[in-house]
């Protein structure tokens, strides 16, 4: 199954969230839906400039793609198009923003019961997760791993085509339009649009639009190693 979402037509509009230490964030939900045994969730998240969000983890695998601003994820510098993958029950952070608001997409393929789990308060839940921590970081690419984890940026000229790797090689794929427009698996996508494909879909065809297409491919691993 394929899901499509865009900033212009979210399922939940930009909503303010107040986190510990009075940290303000905002989230715009593109989609959130159970599909073919997975749970696709895509949001645009914004954090104020010169703030710190504490170290934490989630109960779901997730990608984060920075689209504006800069800062640090733990000790790792992040900026536009940085890609961060955190496996379920893998702590990361704190997230420190620079002199501009930091904006990123949070993309998941599974549910996250209870939401954010802050460290060190939730350390016991980490042990209960029984999964090996895994974090990967790319600028903006993560080489294809044996279990299917991957991130790759493509730039297509107008009318240029590519064929993606089969979704069955991983556990769900996101395709994010960074600039321009194009046709992905028969769907017209503009800038700031997302497409999610489940593993039972065939390899996706992508074609650049009239002004070309810059697109980011992200694939979840089949299992946490």
Helices and strands as residue ranges (DSSP letters): E 2-6, G 7-9, E 12-19, G 20-22, E 23-35, E 38-47, E 52-53, E 56-57, E 62-68, E 71-73, E 76-78, E 82-86, E 95-97, E 102-108, E 117-118, H 123-129, E 135-139, E 150-156, E 161-163, G 167-169, E 173-184, E 187-189, E 193-197, E 205-219
